[in-house]
């Protein structure tokens, strides 16, 4: 998955990152019986660009 990610997409995600953890992230979410969903993502407060999907993750305690 990472090897097939276009460089432009990686750069766009890097520019979106404005929260901790910073940078481009690998995120496991949506746990279910068959496994989980895996996202290449950035933690951000910025608007979600066209062509990307938004995943809201609640703060952990």
BELMOZI-V159447 format. One record per pair of residues at least 24 apart in sequence whose C-alpha atoms are under 8 Angstrom apart, sorted by sequence separation. I is the first residue (numbers start at 0). GAP is how many residues later the second one is. D is the distance in whole Angstrom. If there is no record, write none. Layout:
# BELMOZI-V159447
i->{I | I}
gap->{GAP | GAP}
d->{D | D}
This chain:
# BELMOZI-V159447
i->{18 | 16 | 17 | 18 | 15 | 16 | 17 | 18 | 15 | 16 | 17 | 12 | 13 | 15 | 17 | 12 | 15 | 1}
gap->{24 | 25 | 25 | 25 | 26 | 26 | 26 | 26 | 27 | 27 | 27 | 28 | 28 | 28 | 28 | 29 | 30 | 38}
d->{5 | 5 | 7 | 5 | 6 | 5 | 5 | 7 | 8 | 5 | 7 | 7 | 7 | 6 | 8 | 6 | 7 | 8}
